[in-house]
Amino acid sequence: MKMKKTLIEEQKDTLLETLKTRFEKNMERHEGLEWAAIQERLEAEPSKLWTLNEMEATEGEPDVVKYDAEKDVYVFYDCSKESPKGRRSLCYDREALEGRKKHPPRSSAMDVAQEMGVNMLTEEQYRELQQLGNFDLKTSTWIETPEKIRKLGGAIFCDYRFDHLFVYHNGADSYYGSRGFRGSLEV
């Protein structure tokens, strides 16, 4: 049975108010953009509101980070200071989860991202995010891993330490209480 991915009116209003407040508080992330146009777009796409609500519920603190004129979309990233609490302790993907014989995590980052309707950040997007502030000073974030690395059993994650952005590797089946993933959503 497929879950209905819509919000009731009260949830929608609460979410829009939360997003508007965050947008106004962090204007440096989206200079030149107007909230009214973004809200209009969001109200026209209820499934995107549902996804943003999932991002919010898992403590991702989604916010608009840019407008892509070529695609005519507003782009949201998880902008929580640390990797979203509700998306930690996950291995990288389904293959890694199924291959883990002892003490498997509850799910994988790729599976949860798909369920939520987001894409995991790429390395390029993670670097863009770090231009907006210092994120993951105590945590780390799985990022979309190139197929060549994944086929060899690895996966990539990032964090920000010592005033520097680090890109690392780990076995895709690893998981840690301080590692989650950040999502992106185009609206």
Rosetta blueprint (number, residue, H / E / L):
1 M L
2 K L
3 M L
4 K L
5 K L
6 T L
7 L L
8 I L
9 E H
10 E H
11 Q H
12 K H
13 D H
14 T H
15 L H
16 L H
17 E H
18 T H
19 L H
20 K H
21 T H
22 R H
23 F H
24 E H
25 K H
26 N L
27 M H
28 E H
29 R H
30 H L
31 E L
32 G L
33 L L
34 E L
35 W H
36 A H
37 A H
38 I H
39 Q H
40 E H
41 R H
42 L H
43 E H
44 A H
45 E L
46 P H
47 S H
48 K H
49 L H
50 W H
51 T H
52 L H
53 N H
54 E H
55 M H
56 E H
57 A H
58 T L
59 E L
60 G L
61 E L
62 P E
63 D E
64 V E
65 V E
66 K E
67 Y E
68 D E
69 A L
70 E L
71 K L
72 D L
73 V E
74 Y E
75 V E
76 F E
77 Y E
78 D E
79 C L
80 S L
81 K L
82 E L
83 S L
84 P L
85 K H
86 G H
87 R H
88 R L
89 S L
90 L L
91 C E
92 Y L
93 D L
94 R H
95 E H
96 A H
97 L H
98 E H
99 G H
100 R L
101 K L
102 K L
103 H L
104 P L
105 P L
106 R L
107 S L
108 S E
109 A H
110 M H
111 D H
112 V H
113 A H
114 Q H
115 E H
116 M H
117 G L
118 V L
119 N E
120 M E
121 L L
122 T L
123 E H
124 E H
125 Q H
126 Y H
127 R H
128 E H
129 L H
130 Q H
131 Q L
132 L L
133 G L
134 N L
135 F L
136 D L
137 L L
138 K L
139 T L
140 S E
141 T E
142 W E
143 I E
144 E L
145 T L
146 P L
147 E H
148 K H
149 I H
150 R H
151 K H
152 L L
153 G L
154 G E
155 A E
156 I E
157 F E
158 C E
159 D E
160 Y E
161 R E
162 F L
163 D L
164 H E
165 L E
166 F E
167 V E
168 Y E
169 H E
170 N E
171 G E
172 A L
173 D L
174 S L
175 Y L
176 Y L
177 G L
178 S L
179 R E
180 G E
181 F E
182 R L
183 G E
184 S E
185 L E
186 E E
187 V L
